[in-house]
Amino acid sequence: MSNNYVIVIDSTTDLPASLAEAWGLTVIPYIFTLDGKDYHNYLDYRELSVKDFYNKLREGKMATTTQVTAHRYMEAWEPFLKEGKDILYMCLSSALSKSYDQSVMAAQEAMEAYPGRKVITIDSKAASMGQGLLAYYAAKARDEGKSLEENAAYIQELIPRLNHWVVPDDLHHMRRGGRISGASAFVGTMLSIKPVLTVLENGKLAPVGKERGWSKALKHILSRMEEFKMSPEQPIFIAHSDMPERAKQFEEAIAAQFGAKEFIVNEIGPVIGAHTGPGTIAIMFLGNERAKA
């Protein structure tokens, strides 16, 4: 293992805490607010369980989130810089949060304060376990001996191939968040309409279709995996917001159709879940390319 740099990620990666630890990742928790109280979105949900979080959303509560400031980045990075280590940081998509801009400011400040140290920040153009997928490959590349600069270049090569395919279930949550009208939410719920979303190559979340019912939504995702030439030799990342049975259904269907054998499945944490709502399923994988605007 190359030990001259550390890999830092956000809690918005939604990785299992045990894997983040096993892969030697440092995790910066985002903060969310619910019922007037601030919580840190640790990967182990130590301040509020993910189950309780989604139950509150189902009751009609709305959560809000805040960006990570340059000051908080420095707090997270400084212990490593003092040890003489460099930093590779991968941030939530800049199209979804201003945290990346703050990380760039913090990196410049860090390198001025610690001459000879290097901090590379990467706009992942990803969210949730899409970020987690990049973290997996970054940790693997570090362990294979890639230098800081080599690893950063490697991840930049993977980003244009990173696919996210997302199916939210709670249209009323989307209405409360201002993403669709009340009439659309009502009609869509009555007809069991499932929007299909993707994260585009520019890092923005965009609707690309809608299907009636989960069965057709699953077929849509499978067709996208085929369209973007998903290799079954890679790990497939599945994120869900309090929908473990549905996530298992998607996993089994992907395994049956493509012969995929390795899956990493976990909950969508509160920061991303504040925007997707309960009942969301997301599939992340590397393809030959990703959807364009």
C-alpha positions as CSV (number, residue, x, y, z in Angstrom):
1,M,0.0,0.0,0.0
2,S,1.2,3.5,-0.8
3,N,0.9,5.5,2.4
4,N,2.1,8.9,1.4
5,Y,-1.5,10.2,0.9
6,V,-5.0,9.6,2.2
7,I,-8.3,9.3,0.4
8,V,-11.0,11.6,1.8
9,I,-14.7,11.2,0.8
10,D,-18.0,12.6,1.9
11,S,-20.7,10.8,3.8
12,T,-22.9,11.4,0.7
13,T,-21.1,8.4,-0.7
14,D,-23.6,6.3,1.3
15,L,-21.1,3.4,1.7
16,P,-21.5,0.9,4.5
17,A,-19.4,2.2,7.4
18,S,-17.6,-1.1,7.6
19,L,-16.4,-0.9,4.0
20,A,-15.2,2.7,4.3
21,E,-13.1,1.6,7.3
22,A,-11.8,-1.5,5.5
23,W,-10.8,0.5,2.5
24,G,-9.0,3.0,4.6
25,L,-11.1,6.0,3.7
26,T,-11.5,9.2,5.8
27,V,-15.2,10.4,5.7
28,I,-16.4,14.0,6.2
29,P,-20.0,13.9,7.5
30,Y,-22.4,16.3,5.9
31,I,-24.9,18.0,8.2
32,F,-28.7,17.9,7.8
33,T,-31.5,19.6,9.7
34,L,-34.7,17.9,10.8
35,D,-37.4,19.2,13.2
36,G,-35.1,22.2,14.0
37,K,-32.2,20.0,15.0
38,D,-28.9,19.5,13.3
39,Y,-27.4,16.1,12.7
40,H,-24.2,14.8,11.3
41,N,-24.7,12.2,8.5
42,Y,-22.1,9.7,9.8
43,L,-22.0,6.5,7.7
44,D,-23.0,4.5,10.8
45,Y,-26.0,6.8,11.5
46,R,-25.0,7.2,15.1
47,E,-27.0,10.5,15.6
48,L,-30.2,9.4,13.9
49,S,-31.0,6.0,12.4
50,V,-31.8,5.9,8.8
51,K,-35.1,4.1,9.6
52,D,-36.2,6.9,11.9
53,F,-35.2,9.5,9.3
54,Y,-37.4,8.0,6.6
55,N,-40.3,7.5,9.0
56,K,-40.2,11.2,9.7
57,L,-40.2,12.0,6.0
58,R,-43.2,9.7,5.6
59,E,-45.0,11.7,8.3
60,G,-44.5,14.8,6.2
61,K,-41.4,16.3,7.8
62,M,-38.9,18.0,5.5
63,A,-35.1,17.8,6.0
64,T,-32.7,20.4,4.8
65,T,-28.9,20.1,4.1
66,T,-25.9,22.4,4.1
67,Q,-22.7,22.5,2.2
68,V,-19.3,21.7,3.7
69,T,-17.3,24.9,4.4
70,A,-13.7,25.5,3.7
71,H,-13.1,25.6,7.4
72,R,-14.5,22.1,8.0
73,Y,-12.4,20.8,5.2
74,M,-9.3,22.2,6.8
75,E,-10.3,20.7,10.1
76,A,-10.6,17.2,8.5
77,W,-7.4,17.5,6.4
78,E,-5.0,19.2,8.8
79,P,-4.1,16.2,11.0
80,F,-2.9,14.3,7.9
81,L,-1.0,17.3,6.6
82,K,0.7,17.7,9.9
83,E,1.8,14.0,9.6
84,G,3.4,14.9,6.2
85,K,0.7,13.2,4.1
86,D,-1.0,14.5,1.0
87,I,-4.8,14.4,0.3
88,L,-6.9,13.0,-2.5
89,Y,-10.5,14.3,-2.0
90,M,-13.5,13.3,-4.0
91,C,-16.5,15.6,-3.6
92,L,-20.3,15.4,-4.2
93,S,-21.1,16.7,-7.7
94,S,-20.6,20.4,-8.0
95,A,-23.9,20.6,-9.9
96,L,-25.7,19.4,-6.8
97,S,-23.8,21.2,-4.0
98,K,-21.4,24.2,-3.6
99,S,-19.1,22.1,-1.4
100,Y,-16.7,21.5,-4.3
101,D,-16.1,25.2,-4.6
102,Q,-15.3,25.3,-0.9
103,S,-13.0,22.3,-1.2
104,V,-11.0,24.1,-3.9
105,M,-10.6,27.1,-1.6
106,A,-9.6,24.9,1.3
107,A,-7.0,23.0,-0.9
108,Q,-5.3,26.2,-1.9
109,E,-5.3,27.4,1.8
110,A,-3.9,24.0,2.9
111,M,-1.0,24.0,0.4
112,E,-0.1,27.5,1.4
113,A,-0.1,26.6,5.1
114,Y,1.8,23.4,4.5
115,P,4.4,24.0,1.8
116,G,5.5,20.8,0.1
117,R,2.1,19.1,0.8
118,K,-0.3,18.5,-2.0
119,V,-4.2,18.4,-1.9
120,I,-6.0,17.3,-5.1
121,T,-9.8,17.8,-5.1
122,I,-12.0,16.0,-7.6
123,D,-15.5,17.0,-8.7
124,S,-16.9,13.5,-8.8
125,K,-20.0,14.6,-10.9
126,A,-21.6,11.9,-8.8
127,A,-23.8,11.3,-5.8
128,S,-24.6,8.6,-3.3
129,M,-23.1,5.3,-4.1
130,G,-21.9,6.6,-7.4
131,Q,-19.3,8.5,-5.3
132,G,-18.9,5.3,-3.4
133,L,-18.1,3.4,-6.6
134,L,-15.3,5.9,-7.3
135,A,-14.0,5.6,-3.8
136,Y,-13.9,1.8,-4.3
137,Y,-11.7,2.2,-7.4
138,A,-9.5,4.9,-5.8
139,A,-8.8,2.7,-2.7
140,K,-8.0,-0.3,-4.9
141,A,-5.6,1.9,-7.1
142,R,-3.9,3.2,-4.0
143,D,-3.4,-0.3,-2.7
144,E,-1.9,-1.3,-6.0
145,G,0.7,1.4,-5.6
146,K,-0.7,4.3,-7.7
147,S,0.7,7.6,-6.7
148,L,-1.5,10.5,-5.7
149,E,-1.3,12.1,-9.1
150,E,-1.8,8.7,-10.9
151,N,-4.8,7.9,-8.8
152,A,-6.4,11.3,-9.4
153,A,-5.9,10.9,-13.2
154,Y,-7.3,7.4,-13.1
155,I,-10.5,8.6,-11.3
156,Q,-10.9,11.4,-13.8
157,E,-10.9,8.8,-16.5
158,L,-13.6,6.8,-14.8
159,I,-16.0,9.7,-14.2
160,P,-17.2,9.9,-17.8
161,R,-18.1,6.2,-17.7
162,L,-20.0,6.3,-14.3
163,N,-23.7,5.6,-14.7
164,H,-26.4,6.4,-12.1
165,W,-30.0,5.2,-12.8
166,V,-32.5,6.2,-10.2
167,V,-36.2,5.5,-9.6
168,P,-37.9,7.5,-6.9
169,D,-41.1,6.2,-5.4
170,D,-42.5,9.0,-3.2
171,L,-43.9,11.6,-5.7
172,H,-45.5,13.5,-2.8
173,H,-42.0,14.0,-1.4
174,M,-40.9,15.3,-4.8
175,R,-43.9,17.7,-4.7
176,R,-43.0,19.0,-1.3
177,G,-39.5,19.6,-2.5
178,G,-40.8,21.6,-5.4
179,R,-39.7,19.2,-8.1
180,I,-43.2,18.4,-9.5
181,S,-46.7,19.9,-9.1
182,G,-49.3,18.7,-6.7
183,A,-51.5,17.5,-9.6
184,S,-48.6,15.5,-11.1
185,A,-47.9,13.9,-7.8
186,F,-51.5,13.0,-7.3
187,V,-52.0,11.6,-10.8
188,G,-48.6,9.9,-10.8
189,T,-49.4,8.1,-7.5
190,M,-52.8,7.0,-8.6
191,L,-51.3,5.5,-11.8
192,S,-48.2,4.1,-10.0
193,I,-45.9,6.2,-12.2
194,K,-42.2,5.8,-11.5
195,P,-39.9,8.5,-12.9
196,V,-36.5,7.3,-14.2
197,L,-33.7,9.8,-13.5
198,T,-30.0,9.8,-14.2
199,V,-26.9,11.9,-13.3
200,L,-25.7,13.4,-16.6
201,E,-22.1,13.7,-17.6
202,N,-22.2,17.3,-16.2
203,G,-23.2,16.0,-12.8
204,K,-26.8,17.2,-12.9
205,L,-29.7,15.0,-12.0
206,A,-32.2,14.8,-14.9
207,P,-35.4,12.9,-15.7
208,V,-35.1,10.6,-18.7
209,G,-38.3,8.6,-18.7
210,K,-41.3,7.3,-16.7
211,E,-42.7,3.9,-16.3
212,R,-46.0,2.6,-14.9
213,G,-45.1,0.3,-11.9
214,W,-41.9,-1.2,-10.5
215,S,-41.8,-4.1,-13.0
216,K,-41.5,-1.7,-16.0
217,A,-39.1,0.5,-14.1
218,L,-36.9,-2.5,-13.5
219,K,-37.0,-3.4,-17.2
220,H,-36.1,0.2,-18.0
221,I,-33.0,0.0,-15.8
222,L,-31.9,-3.3,-17.2
223,S,-32.2,-1.9,-20.7
224,R,-30.1,1.1,-19.7
225,M,-27.4,-1.3,-18.3
226,E,-27.4,-3.1,-21.7
227,E,-27.4,0.2,-23.6
228,F,-24.4,1.5,-21.7
229,K,-22.6,-1.8,-21.9
230,M,-22.2,-2.7,-18.3
231,S,-19.6,-5.4,-17.7
232,P,-20.8,-8.1,-15.3
233,E,-17.2,-8.5,-14.1
234,Q,-17.4,-5.3,-12.1
235,P,-19.1,-4.7,-8.7
236,I,-22.6,-3.2,-9.0
237,F,-23.6,-0.6,-6.4
238,I,-27.2,-0.5,-5.3
239,A,-28.5,2.3,-3.1
240,H,-32.0,2.4,-1.6
241,S,-34.0,4.6,0.8
242,D,-35.6,2.1,3.2
243,M,-36.5,-0.4,0.4
244,P,-34.3,-3.5,1.1
245,E,-36.7,-5.9,-0.5
246,R,-37.0,-3.9,-3.7
247,A,-33.2,-3.5,-3.8
248,K,-32.9,-7.3,-3.5
249,Q,-35.3,-7.7,-6.4
250,F,-33.1,-5.4,-8.6
251,E,-30.0,-7.3,-7.5
252,E,-31.5,-10.7,-8.4
253,A,-32.7,-9.4,-11.8
254,I,-29.3,-7.9,-12.7
255,A,-27.6,-11.1,-11.7
256,A,-30.0,-13.2,-13.7
257,Q,-29.8,-11.1,-16.9
258,F,-26.1,-10.2,-16.9
259,G,-24.4,-12.8,-14.7
260,A,-23.1,-10.2,-12.3
261,K,-21.8,-11.7,-9.1
262,E,-20.6,-8.8,-6.9
263,F,-23.0,-6.3,-5.4
264,I,-22.5,-3.6,-2.8
265,V,-25.9,-2.6,-1.4
266,N,-26.6,0.0,1.2
267,E,-29.1,2.6,2.3
268,I,-29.3,6.1,0.9
269,G,-28.3,8.3,3.8
270,P,-30.2,11.3,5.2
271,V,-28.4,14.0,3.1
272,I,-29.1,12.5,-0.2
273,G,-32.4,11.0,1.1
274,A,-33.6,14.5,2.0
275,H,-33.9,15.1,-1.7
276,T,-34.9,11.7,-3.0
277,G,-37.4,10.8,-0.3
278,P,-38.2,7.2,0.9
279,G,-38.6,4.4,-1.5
280,T,-35.9,5.3,-4.0
281,I,-33.8,2.7,-5.8
282,A,-30.5,3.7,-7.5
283,I,-28.1,1.5,-9.6
284,M,-24.5,2.6,-10.2
285,F,-22.0,1.0,-12.5
286,L,-19.2,1.7,-15.0
287,G,-20.3,1.7,-18.7
288,N,-18.7,2.6,-22.0
289,E,-20.0,6.2,-21.4
290,R,-22.7,8.0,-19.5
291,A,-25.9,9.9,-20.4
292,K,-25.3,13.3,-21.9
293,A,-27.3,16.5,-21.5
